Amino acid sequence: QRTFVYLMYSARKDYVPVSFCYSFKEFDGKPTNTAIQHDAQEFLNILFERLETIFQDSPYKYITQSIFGGKLCSQVICSGCGYISSTYEDYYTLSLEIKNQHTLEESLGKFIVGSLSLIHISGAHETSLH
């Protein structure tokens, strides 16, 4: 809360989070070392893991997933019969390509298209997939 209040009522656009880093512990239980640079995705993973641990035995067990999470669907399509195999996995963050992309929608569009590889499954494998 201190961070947000400072940014709200200060003329500054940045905040030096030394006190937050001291109180926010790493995986090993030690305070965050401000001399080591971490990326946002790594910080979010630590934060969400902590929140899930705190809420695991409460009515808020799925709060982080319901607010910040999503489901990623990967599909394999058989070029012979058109069978589609779908695999789903939970995620909190996506790695999007931003170079030469002008909007978030363009980056997401490129992510969704991904790489299209059609496969042909023949013989016993074809019947076992159906």
N, CA, C and O atoms as a GROMACS GRO file, in nm:
protein
  520
    1GLN      N    1   0.082  -0.119   0.000
    1GLN     CA    2   0.000   0.000   0.000
    1GLN      C    3   0.086   0.125   0.000
    1GLN      O    4   0.053   0.225  -0.064
    2ARG      N    5   0.196   0.118   0.071
    2ARG     CA    6   0.286   0.233   0.079
    2ARG      C    7   0.334   0.275  -0.060
    2ARG      O    8   0.342   0.394  -0.090
    3THR      N    9   0.366   0.178  -0.143
    3THR     CA   10   0.413   0.206  -0.278
    3THR      C   11   0.309   0.284  -0.358
    3THR      O   12   0.340   0.385  -0.420
    4PHE      N   13   0.185   0.237  -0.355
    4PHE     CA   14   0.080   0.301  -0.433
    4PHE      C   15   0.042   0.438  -0.380
    4PHE      O   16   0.014   0.530  -0.457
    5VAL      N   17   0.040   0.453  -0.248
    5VAL     CA   18   0.011   0.585  -0.189
    5VAL      C   19   0.120   0.684  -0.227
    5VAL      O   20   0.090   0.798  -0.263
    6TYR      N   21   0.245   0.642  -0.221
    6TYR     CA   22   0.356   0.728  -0.259
    6TYR      C   23   0.341   0.775  -0.404
    6TYR      O   24   0.356   0.893  -0.434
    7LEU      N   25   0.312   0.681  -0.493
    7LEU     CA   26   0.299   0.717  -0.635
    7LEU      C   27   0.176   0.805  -0.660
    7LEU      O   28   0.178   0.890  -0.749
    8MET      N   29   0.071   0.784  -0.583
    8MET     CA   30  -0.050   0.861  -0.602
    8MET      C   31  -0.033   1.007  -0.559
    8MET      O   32  -0.080   1.099  -0.626
    9TYR      N   33   0.035   1.029  -0.447
    9TYR     CA   34   0.044   1.163  -0.391
    9TYR      C   35   0.178   1.233  -0.415
    9TYR      O   36   0.197   1.346  -0.370
   10SER      N   37   0.267   1.168  -0.483
   10SER     CA   38   0.398   1.227  -0.511
   10SER      C   39   0.402   1.278  -0.655
   10SER      O   40   0.329   1.229  -0.741
   11ALA      N   41   0.487   1.374  -0.679
   11ALA     CA   42   0.507   1.423  -0.815
   11ALA      C   43   0.597   1.328  -0.895
   11ALA      O   44   0.606   1.338  -1.017
   12ARG      N   45   0.663   1.236  -0.825
   12ARG     CA   46   0.754   1.142  -0.891
   12ARG      C   47   0.676   1.033  -0.962
   12ARG      O   48   0.562   1.001  -0.926
   13LYS      N   49   0.738   0.978  -1.066
   13LYS     CA   50   0.675   0.871  -1.143
   13LYS      C   51   0.738   0.735  -1.112
   13LYS      O   52   0.700   0.633  -1.170
   14ASP      N   53   0.835   0.735  -1.021
   14ASP     CA   54   0.900   0.610  -0.985
   14ASP      C   55   0.902   0.594  -0.833
   14ASP      O   56   0.869   0.686  -0.758
   15TYR      N   57   0.940   0.476  -0.789
   15TYR     CA   58   0.944   0.445  -0.647
   15TYR      C   59   1.061   0.350  -0.623
   15TYR      O   60   1.077   0.252  -0.696
   16VAL      N   61   1.141   0.377  -0.524
   16VAL     CA   62   1.251   0.289  -0.487
   16VAL      C   63   1.197   0.191  -0.382
   16VAL      O   64   1.170   0.231  -0.269
   17PRO      N   65   1.182   0.066  -0.419
   17PRO     CA   66   1.112  -0.029  -0.333
   17PRO      C   67   1.199  -0.104  -0.233
   17PRO      O   68   1.176  -0.223  -0.210
   18VAL      N   69   1.298  -0.039  -0.173
   18VAL     CA   70   1.389  -0.107  -0.082
   18VAL      C   71   1.313  -0.172   0.035
   18VAL      O   72   1.339  -0.288   0.068
   19SER      N   73   1.222  -0.099   0.097
   19SER     CA   74   1.150  -0.156   0.212
   19SER      C   75   1.062  -0.274   0.168
   19SER      O   76   1.050  -0.373   0.240
   20PHE      N   77   1.001  -0.263   0.051
   20PHE     CA   78   0.921  -0.375  -0.001
   20PHE      C   79   1.009  -0.496  -0.028
   20PHE      O   80   0.974  -0.608   0.007
   21CYS      N   81   1.123  -0.473  -0.091
   21CYS     CA   82   1.215  -0.583  -0.123
   21CYS      C   83   1.265  -0.652   0.002
   21CYS      O   84   1.287  -0.773   0.001
   22TYR      N   85   1.284  -0.577   0.111
   22TYR     CA   86   1.328  -0.637   0.235
   22TYR      C   87   1.218  -0.726   0.296
   22TYR      O   88   1.248  -0.832   0.351
   23SER      N   89   1.094  -0.683   0.287
   23SER     CA   90   0.985  -0.760   0.347
   23SER      C   91   0.936  -0.872   0.256
   23SER      O   92   0.880  -0.970   0.305
   24PHE      N   93   0.957  -0.861   0.125
   24PHE     CA   94   0.916  -0.966   0.031
   24PHE      C   95   1.031  -1.065   0.019
   24PHE      O   96   1.138  -1.030  -0.029
   25LYS      N   97   1.009  -1.188   0.063
   25LYS     CA   98   1.116  -1.288   0.069
   25LYS      C   99   1.123  -1.369  -0.061
   25LYS      O  100   1.023  -1.392  -0.129
   26GLU      N  101   1.245  -1.411  -0.093
   26GLU     CA  102   1.270  -1.499  -0.208
   26GLU      C  103   1.227  -1.641  -0.172
   26GLU      O  104   1.178  -1.665  -0.062
   27PHE      N  105   1.245  -1.736  -0.266
   27PHE     CA  106   1.209  -1.876  -0.241
   27PHE      C  107   1.282  -1.933  -0.121
   27PHE      O  108   1.228  -2.018  -0.049
   28ASP      N  109   1.406  -1.888  -0.097
   28ASP     CA  110   1.486  -1.940   0.013
   28ASP      C  111   1.457  -1.872   0.147
   28ASP      O  112   1.519  -1.904   0.248
   29GLY      N  113   1.361  -1.777   0.148
   29GLY     CA  114   1.322  -1.709   0.271
   29GLY      C  115   1.402  -1.584   0.302
   29GLY      O  116   1.374  -1.516   0.400
   30LYS      N  117   1.502  -1.553   0.219
   30LYS     CA  118   1.583  -1.433   0.240
   30LYS      C  119   1.518  -1.314   0.171
   30LYS      O  120   1.447  -1.331   0.072
   31PRO      N  121   1.542  -1.193   0.223
   31PRO     CA  122   1.488  -1.074   0.157
   31PRO      C  123   1.538  -1.062   0.013
   31PRO      O  124   1.648  -1.107  -0.018
   32THR      N  125   1.458  -1.002  -0.072
   32THR     CA  126   1.496  -0.982  -0.211
   32THR      C  127   1.622  -0.897  -0.218
   32THR      O  128   1.630  -0.791  -0.157
   33ASN      N  129   1.719  -0.945  -0.293
   33ASN     CA  130   1.845  -0.874  -0.310
   33ASN      C  131   1.825  -0.768  -0.419
   33ASN      O  132   1.805  -0.802  -0.536
   34THR      N  133   1.830  -0.641  -0.381
   34THR     CA  134   1.805  -0.534  -0.477
   34THR      C  135   1.921  -0.513  -0.574
   34THR      O  136   1.908  -0.438  -0.671
   35ALA      N  137   2.034  -0.578  -0.549
   35ALA     CA  138   2.148  -0.567  -0.641
   35ALA      C  139   2.134  -0.663  -0.758
   35ALA      O  140   2.208  -0.652  -0.856
   36ILE      N  141   2.041  -0.757  -0.749
   36ILE     CA  142   2.019  -0.854  -0.856
   36ILE      C  143   1.891  -0.817  -0.930
   36ILE      O  144   1.786  -0.798  -0.869
   37GLN      N  145   1.901  -0.807  -1.062
   37GLN     CA  146   1.784  -0.771  -1.141
   37GLN      C  147   1.702  -0.896  -1.171
   37GLN      O  148   1.755  -0.997  -1.215
   38HIS      N  149   1.573  -0.887  -1.146
   38HIS     CA  150   1.479  -0.994  -1.178
   38HIS      C  151   1.379  -0.939  -1.278
   38HIS      O  152   1.350  -0.820  -1.278
   39ASP      N  153   1.328  -1.025  -1.363
   39ASP     CA  154   1.228  -0.976  -1.457
   39ASP      C  155   1.088  -0.986  -1.396
   39ASP      O  156   1.068  -1.052  -1.294
   40ALA      N  157   0.995  -0.921  -1.458
   40ALA     CA  158   0.857  -0.913  -1.406
   40ALA      C  159   0.792  -1.050  -1.399
   40ALA      O  160   0.718  -1.078  -1.305
   41GLN      N  161   0.819  -1.135  -1.497
   41GLN     CA  162   0.759  -1.268  -1.499
   41GLN      C  163   0.806  -1.352  -1.380
   41GLN      O  164   0.727  -1.423  -1.318
   42GLU      N  165   0.933  -1.343  -1.348
   42GLU     CA  166   0.987  -1.416  -1.233
   42GLU      C  167   0.924  -1.365  -1.103
   42GLU      O  168   0.887  -1.444  -1.017
   43PHE      N  169   0.911  -1.234  -1.091
   43PHE     CA  170   0.848  -1.176  -0.972
   43PHE      C  171   0.702  -1.222  -0.960
   43PHE      O  172   0.658  -1.262  -0.852
   44LEU      N  173   0.628  -1.218  -1.070
   44LEU     CA  174   0.488  -1.262  -1.066
   44LEU      C  175   0.475  -1.409  -1.028
   44LEU      O  176   0.386  -1.445  -0.951
   45ASN      N  177   0.564  -1.493  -1.079
   45ASN     CA  178   0.559  -1.635  -1.043
   45ASN      C  179   0.578  -1.654  -0.894
   45ASN      O  180   0.508  -1.734  -0.832
   46ILE      N  181   0.673  -1.582  -0.836
   46ILE     CA  182   0.696  -1.591  -0.691
   46ILE      C  183   0.574  -1.541  -0.614
   46ILE      O  184   0.528  -1.604  -0.519
   47LEU      N  185   0.521  -1.426  -0.657
   47LEU     CA  186   0.405  -1.366  -0.590
   47LEU      C  187   0.284  -1.459  -0.596
   47LEU      O  188   0.218  -1.481  -0.494
   48PHE      N  189   0.253  -1.512  -0.714
   48PHE     CA  190   0.136  -1.600  -0.728
   48PHE      C  191   0.154  -1.729  -0.649
   48PHE      O  192   0.058  -1.780  -0.591
   49GLU      N  193   0.275  -1.782  -0.646
   49GLU     CA  194   0.299  -1.902  -0.568
   49GLU      C  195   0.274  -1.876  -0.418
   49GLU      O  196   0.216  -1.959  -0.349
   50ARG      N  197   0.318  -1.761  -0.371
   50ARG     CA  198   0.295  -1.724  -0.232
   50ARG      C  199   0.146  -1.709  -0.202
   50ARG      O  200   0.097  -1.759  -0.101
   51LEU      N  201   0.076  -1.640  -0.291
   51LEU     CA  202  -0.068  -1.622  -0.270
   51LEU      C  203  -0.141  -1.755  -0.270
   51LEU      O  204  -0.229  -1.777  -0.187
   52GLU      N  205  -0.105  -1.845  -0.361
   52GLU     CA  206  -0.169  -1.977  -0.364
   52GLU      C  207  -0.142  -2.055  -0.236
   52GLU      O  208  -0.229  -2.126  -0.186
   53THR      N  209  -0.021  -2.042  -0.182
   53THR     CA  210   0.013  -2.110  -0.056
   53THR      C  211  -0.069  -2.053   0.059
   53THR      O  212  -0.121  -2.128   0.141
   54ILE      N  213  -0.081  -1.921   0.064
   54ILE     CA  214  -0.157  -1.855   0.172
   54ILE      C  215  -0.304  -1.895   0.167
   54ILE      O  216  -0.365  -1.920   0.271
   55PHE      N  217  -0.362  -1.902   0.047
   55PHE     CA  218  -0.505  -1.925   0.033
   55PHE      C  219  -0.544  -2.071   0.011
   55PHE      O  220  -0.662  -2.100  -0.009
   56GLN      N  221  -0.449  -2.165   0.013
   56GLN     CA  222  -0.478  -2.302  -0.026
   56GLN      C  223  -0.585  -2.370   0.060
   56GLN      O  224  -0.659  -2.455   0.008
   57ASP      N  225  -0.596  -2.337   0.185
   57ASP     CA  226  -0.696  -2.400   0.272
   57ASP      C  227  -0.809  -2.304   0.309
   57ASP      O  228  -0.861  -2.308   0.420
   58SER      N  229  -0.846  -2.218   0.214
   58SER     CA  230  -0.950  -2.119   0.242
   58SER      C  231  -1.048  -2.115   0.125
   58SER      O  232  -1.026  -2.177   0.022
   59PRO      N  233  -1.158  -2.042   0.143
   59PRO     CA  234  -1.254  -2.027   0.033
   59PRO      C  235  -1.194  -1.953  -0.088
   59PRO      O  236  -1.253  -1.952  -0.196
   60TYR      N  237  -1.079  -1.891  -0.069
   60TYR     CA  238  -1.014  -1.814  -0.176
   60TYR      C  239  -0.907  -1.895  -0.247
   60TYR      O  240  -0.817  -1.838  -0.310
   61LYS      N  241  -0.916  -2.026  -0.239
   61LYS     CA  242  -0.816  -2.117  -0.294
   61LYS      C  243  -0.781  -2.087  -0.439
   61LYS      O  244  -0.664  -2.097  -0.478
   62TYR      N  245  -0.879  -2.051  -0.521
   62TYR     CA  246  -0.857  -2.030  -0.664
   62TYR      C  247  -0.859  -1.882  -0.705
   62TYR      O  248  -0.878  -1.851  -0.823
   63ILE      N  249  -0.840  -1.793  -0.610
   63ILE     CA  250  -0.854  -1.649  -0.638
   63ILE      C  251  -0.752  -1.599  -0.741
   63ILE      O  252  -0.788  -1.524  -0.831
   64THR      N  253  -0.626  -1.640  -0.728
   64THR     CA  254  -0.525  -1.591  -0.824
   64THR      C  255  -0.554  -1.644  -0.963
   64THR      O  256  -0.542  -1.569  -1.061
   65GLN      N  257  -0.592  -1.771  -0.974
   65GLN     CA  258  -0.623  -1.827  -1.106
   65GLN      C  259  -0.746  -1.760  -1.166
   65GLN      O  260  -0.750  -1.734  -1.286
   66SER      N  261  -0.847  -1.733  -1.084
   66SER     CA  262  -0.970  -1.674  -1.140
   66SER      C  263  -0.951  -1.528  -1.183
   66SER      O  264  -1.019  -1.482  -1.274
   67ILE      N  265  -0.859  -1.456  -1.119
   67ILE     CA  266  -0.836  -1.316  -1.155
   67ILE      C  267  -0.729  -1.302  -1.263
   67ILE      O  268  -0.748  -1.229  -1.360
   68PHE      N  269  -0.617  -1.371  -1.246
   68PHE     CA  270  -0.501  -1.350  -1.333
   68PHE      C  271  -0.475  -1.462  -1.432
   68PHE      O  272  -0.396  -1.445  -1.525
   69GLY      N  273  -0.540  -1.577  -1.414
   69GLY     CA  274  -0.506  -1.694  -1.494
   69GLY      C  275  -0.587  -1.710  -1.620
   69GLY      O  276  -0.687  -1.642  -1.642
   70GLY      N  277  -0.542  -1.802  -1.700
   70GLY     CA  278  -0.611  -1.838  -1.823
   70GLY      C  279  -0.579  -1.981  -1.858
   70GLY      O  280  -0.504  -2.048  -1.786
   71LYS      N  281  -0.634  -2.028  -1.967
   71LYS     CA  282  -0.608  -2.163  -2.017
   71LYS      C  283  -0.552  -2.150  -2.157
   71LYS      O  284  -0.606  -2.077  -2.240
   72LEU      N  285  -0.444  -2.222  -2.181
   72LEU     CA  286  -0.380  -2.224  -2.311
   72LEU      C  287  -0.415  -2.357  -2.377
   72LEU      O  288  -0.401  -2.463  -2.316
   73CYS      N  289  -0.459  -2.351  -2.502
   73CYS     CA  290  -0.497  -2.472  -2.576
   73CYS      C  291  -0.396  -2.494  -2.689
   73CYS      O  292  -0.377  -2.406  -2.773
   74SER      N  293  -0.333  -2.611  -2.689
   74SER     CA  294  -0.245  -2.650  -2.798
   74SER      C  295  -0.316  -2.760  -2.876
   74SER      O  296  -0.372  -2.852  -2.817
   75GLN      N  297  -0.313  -2.750  -3.009
   75GLN     CA  298  -0.383  -2.848  -3.091
   75GLN      C  299  -0.290  -2.910  -3.194
   75GLN      O  300  -0.203  -2.843  -3.251
   76VAL      N  301  -0.311  -3.038  -3.217
   76VAL     CA  302  -0.244  -3.111  -3.324
   76VAL      C  303  -0.355  -3.161  -3.414
   76VAL      O  304  -0.450  -3.224  -3.368
   77ILE      N  305  -0.343  -3.133  -3.545
   77ILE     CA  306  -0.447  -3.170  -3.641
   77ILE      C  307  -0.390  -3.272  -3.740
   77ILE      O  308  -0.285  -3.247  -3.800
   78CYS      N  309  -0.456  -3.384  -3.755
   78CYS     CA  310  -0.414  -3.486  -3.851
   78CYS      C  311  -0.454  -3.441  -3.991
   78CYS      O  312  -0.570  -3.413  -4.017
   79SER      N  313  -0.356  -3.434  -4.081
   79SER     CA  314  -0.386  -3.390  -4.218
   79SER      C  315  -0.460  -3.497  -4.298
   79SER      O  316  -0.520  -3.467  -4.401
   80GLY      N  317  -0.455  -3.623  -4.251
   80GLY     CA  318  -0.523  -3.731  -4.322
   80GLY      C  319  -0.672  -3.736  -4.293
   80GLY      O  320  -0.753  -3.743  -4.386
   81CYS      N  321  -0.708  -3.734  -4.166
   81CYS     CA  322  -0.849  -3.752  -4.129
   81CYS      C  323  -0.912  -3.628  -4.067
   81CYS      O  324  -1.033  -3.622  -4.050
   82GLY      N  325  -0.829  -3.527  -4.032
   82GLY     CA  326  -0.882  -3.406  -3.972
   82GLY      C  327  -0.903  -3.414  -3.822
   82GLY      O  328  -0.954  -3.320  -3.761
   83TYR      N  329  -0.862  -3.527  -3.760
   83TYR     CA  330  -0.876  -3.542  -3.615
   83TYR      C  331  -0.797  -3.433  -3.544
   83TYR      O  332  -0.684  -3.403  -3.582
   84ILE      N  333  -0.856  -3.375  -3.442
   84ILE     CA  334  -0.792  -3.269  -3.365
   84ILE      C  335  -0.769  -3.318  -3.222
   84ILE      O  336  -0.863  -3.357  -3.153
   85SER      N  337  -0.643  -3.315  -3.180
   85SER     CA  338  -0.608  -3.348  -3.042
   85SER      C  339  -0.577  -3.218  -2.970
   85SER      O  340  -0.489  -3.142  -3.012
   86SER      N  341  -0.648  -3.192  -2.861
   86SER     CA  342  -0.631  -3.067  -2.785
   86SER      C  343  -0.575  -3.095  -2.647
   86SER      O  344  -0.617  -3.188  -2.579
   87THR      N  345  -0.479  -3.013  -2.608
   87THR     CA  346  -0.420  -3.020  -2.474
   87THR      C  347  -0.434  -2.883  -2.410
   87THR      O  348  -0.405  -2.782  -2.474
   88TYR      N  349  -0.479  -2.878  -2.285
   88TYR     CA  350  -0.500  -2.752  -2.214
   88TYR      C  351  -0.403  -2.741  -2.098
   88TYR      O  352  -0.374  -2.840  -2.030
   89GLU      N  353  -0.353  -2.621  -2.074
   89GLU     CA  354  -0.270  -2.597  -1.956
   89GLU      C  355  -0.300  -2.458  -1.900
   89GLU      O  356  -0.328  -2.363  -1.974
   90ASP      N  357  -0.292  -2.448  -1.768
   90ASP     CA  358  -0.314  -2.319  -1.700
   90ASP      C  359  -0.193  -2.229  -1.720
   90ASP      O  360  -0.080  -2.277  -1.732
   91TYR      N  361  -0.216  -2.100  -1.725
   91TYR     CA  362  -0.106  -2.005  -1.732
   91TYR      C  363  -0.143  -1.876  -1.661
   91TYR      O  364  -0.260  -1.843  -1.644
   92TYR      N  365  -0.039  -1.804  -1.619
   92TYR     CA  366  -0.053  -1.670  -1.563
   92TYR      C  367   0.006  -1.565  -1.657
   92TYR      O  368  -0.043  -1.452  -1.662
   93THR      N  369   0.108  -1.602  -1.730
   93THR     CA  370   0.174  -1.506  -1.819
   93THR      C  371   0.194  -1.570  -1.955
   93THR      O  372   0.203  -1.692  -1.968
   94LEU      N  373   0.200  -1.486  -2.057
   94LEU     CA  374   0.230  -1.530  -2.193
   94LEU      C  375   0.356  -1.457  -2.239
   94LEU      O  376   0.376  -1.341  -2.206
   95SER      N  377   0.438  -1.525  -2.314
   95SER     CA  378   0.555  -1.461  -2.374
   95SER      C  379   0.517  -1.419  -2.515
   95SER      O  380   0.505  -1.502  -2.605
   96LEU      N  381   0.499  -1.290  -2.532
   96LEU     CA  382   0.456  -1.236  -2.662
   96LEU      C  383   0.572  -1.168  -2.732
   96LEU      O  384   0.656  -1.105  -2.668
   97GLU      N  385   0.574  -1.181  -2.864
   97GLU     CA  386   0.672  -1.109  -2.942
   97GLU      C  387   0.622  -0.966  -2.960
   97GLU      O  388   0.511  -0.944  -3.007
   98ILE      N  389   0.705  -0.870  -2.922
   98ILE     CA  390   0.663  -0.730  -2.933
   98ILE      C  391   0.742  -0.654  -3.040
   98ILE      O  392   0.701  -0.546  -3.082
   99LYS      N  393   0.854  -0.712  -3.083
   99LYS     CA  394   0.934  -0.646  -3.186
   99LYS      C  395   0.854  -0.639  -3.316
   99LYS      O  396   0.799  -0.740  -3.362
  100ASN      N  397   0.848  -0.521  -3.372
  100ASN     CA  398   0.774  -0.493  -3.496
  100ASN      C  399   0.623  -0.510  -3.483
  100ASN      O  400   0.553  -0.518  -3.584
  101GLN      N  401   0.572  -0.517  -3.362
  101GLN     CA  402   0.427  -0.524  -3.339
  101GLN      C  403   0.384  -0.387  -3.287
  101GLN      O  404   0.448  -0.331  -3.198
  102HIS      N  405   0.277  -0.334  -3.342
  102HIS     CA  406   0.233  -0.199  -3.305
  102HIS      C  407   0.131  -0.197  -3.192
  102HIS      O  408   0.116  -0.096  -3.123
  103THR      N  409   0.060  -0.308  -3.173
  103THR     CA  410  -0.043  -0.313  -3.069
  103THR      C  411  -0.038  -0.447  -2.996
  103THR      O  412   0.023  -0.543  -3.044
  104LEU      N  413  -0.102  -0.451  -2.883
  104LEU     CA  414  -0.114  -0.577  -2.808
  104LEU      C  415  -0.191  -0.680  -2.892
  104LEU      O  416  -0.159  -0.798  -2.890
  105GLU      N  417  -0.292  -0.633  -2.965
  105GLU     CA  418  -0.372  -0.723  -3.048
  105GLU      C  419  -0.285  -0.790  -3.155
  105GLU      O  420  -0.304  -0.908  -3.184
  106GLU      N  421  -0.191  -0.715  -3.214
  106GLU     CA  422  -0.101  -0.774  -3.313
  106GLU      C  423  -0.013  -0.882  -3.249
  106GLU      O  424   0.007  -0.989  -3.307
  107SER      N  425   0.039  -0.853  -3.130
  107SER     CA  426   0.123  -0.950  -3.060
  107SER      C  427   0.044  -1.076  -3.026
  107SER      O  428   0.093  -1.188  -3.045
  108LEU      N  429  -0.078  -1.059  -2.978
  108LEU     CA  430  -0.163  -1.175  -2.947
  108LEU      C  431  -0.198  -1.253  -3.073
  108LEU      O  432  -0.200  -1.376  -3.071
  109GLY      N  433  -0.225  -1.181  -3.181
  109GLY     CA  434  -0.256  -1.247  -3.308
  109GLY      C  435  -0.141  -1.334  -3.354
  109GLY      O  436  -0.162  -1.446  -3.400
  110LYS      N  437  -0.020  -1.283  -3.343
  110LYS     CA  438   0.098  -1.359  -3.382
  110LYS      C  439   0.117  -1.480  -3.290
  110LYS      O  440   0.158  -1.587  -3.335
  111PHE      N  441   0.087  -1.463  -3.162
  111PHE     CA  442   0.097  -1.573  -3.066
  111PHE      C  443  -0.003  -1.683  -3.100
  111PHE      O  444   0.030  -1.801  -3.096
  112ILE      N  445  -0.125  -1.644  -3.131
  112ILE     CA  446  -0.231  -1.741  -3.158
  112ILE      C  447  -0.203  -1.820  -3.285
  112ILE      O  448  -0.224  -1.941  -3.288
  113VAL      N  449  -0.157  -1.752  -3.388
  113VAL     CA  450  -0.128  -1.822  -3.513
  113VAL      C  451  -0.017  -1.924  -3.490
  113VAL      O  452  -0.026  -2.037  -3.536
  114GLY      N  453   0.086  -1.882  -3.418
  114GLY     CA  454   0.194  -1.975  -3.383
  114GLY      C  455   0.252  -2.045  -3.503
  114GLY      O  456   0.268  -1.986  -3.609
  115SER      N  457   0.283  -2.171  -3.485
  115SER     CA  458   0.335  -2.250  -3.597
  115SER      C  459   0.235  -2.360  -3.628
  115SER      O  460   0.196  -2.437  -3.540
  116LEU      N  461   0.194  -2.366  -3.751
  116LEU     CA  462   0.097  -2.464  -3.795
  116LEU      C  463   0.170  -2.581  -3.859
  116LEU      O  464   0.237  -2.564  -3.960
  117SER      N  465   0.158  -2.698  -3.799
  117SER     CA  466   0.219  -2.819  -3.853
  117SER      C  467   0.112  -2.926  -3.862
  117SER      O  468   0.060  -2.971  -3.760
  118LEU      N  469   0.079  -2.966  -3.982
  118LEU     CA  470  -0.017  -3.074  -4.001
  118LEU      C  471   0.059  -3.205  -4.005
  118LEU      O  472   0.165  -3.214  -4.066
  119ILE      N  473   0.005  -3.306  -3.940
  119ILE     CA  474   0.068  -3.437  -3.942
  119ILE      C  475  -0.030  -3.538  -4.000
  119ILE      O  476  -0.151  -3.517  -3.998
  120HIS      N  477   0.024  -3.646  -4.050
  120HIS     CA  478  -0.062  -3.754  -4.097
  120HIS      C  479  -0.033  -3.876  -4.011
  120HIS      O  480   0.082  -3.920  -4.001
  121ILE      N  481  -0.136  -3.929  -3.949
  121ILE     CA  482  -0.123  -4.046  -3.862
  121ILE      C  483  -0.181  -4.164  -3.938
  121ILE      O  484  -0.295  -4.158  -3.984
  122SER      N  485  -0.104  -4.269  -3.951
  122SER     CA  486  -0.154  -4.383  -4.029
  122SER      C  487  -0.154  -4.510  -3.946
  122SER      O  488  -0.090  -4.518  -3.841
  123GLY      N  489  -0.229  -4.609  -3.995
  123GLY     CA  490  -0.230  -4.741  -3.934
  123GLY      C  491  -0.294  -4.744  -3.797
  123GLY      O  492  -0.396  -4.679  -3.773
  124ALA      N  493  -0.233  -4.822  -3.708
  124ALA     CA  494  -0.288  -4.845  -3.574
  124ALA      C  495  -0.299  -4.716  -3.494
  124ALA      O  496  -0.391  -4.700  -3.413
  125HIS      N  497  -0.205  -4.623  -3.515
  125HIS     CA  498  -0.210  -4.498  -3.441
  125HIS      C  499  -0.335  -4.420  -3.475
  125HIS      O  500  -0.394  -4.357  -3.387
  126GLU      N  501  -0.377  -4.424  -3.601
  126GLU     CA  502  -0.495  -4.348  -3.644
  126GLU      C  503  -0.618  -4.397  -3.573
  126GLU      O  504  -0.700  -4.316  -3.528
  127THR      N  505  -0.636  -4.531  -3.562
  127THR     CA  506  -0.757  -4.583  -3.497
  127THR      C  507  -0.750  -4.563  -3.344
  127THR      O  508  -0.855  -4.550  -3.280
  128SER      N  509  -0.631  -4.562  -3.285
  128SER     CA  510  -0.624  -4.547  -3.140
  128SER      C  511  -0.652  -4.403  -3.096
  128SER      O  512  -0.686  -4.381  -2.980
  129LEU      N  513  -0.639  -4.307  -3.185
  129LEU     CA  514  -0.666  -4.169  -3.148
  129LEU      C  515  -0.815  -4.138  -3.147
  129LEU      O  516  -0.856  -4.041  -3.082
  130HIS      N  517  -0.896  -4.212  -3.214
  130HIS     CA  518  -1.038  -4.180  -3.228
  130HIS      C  519  -1.119  -4.236  -3.117
  130HIS      O  520  -1.241  -4.218  -3.114
   0.00000   0.00000   0.00000
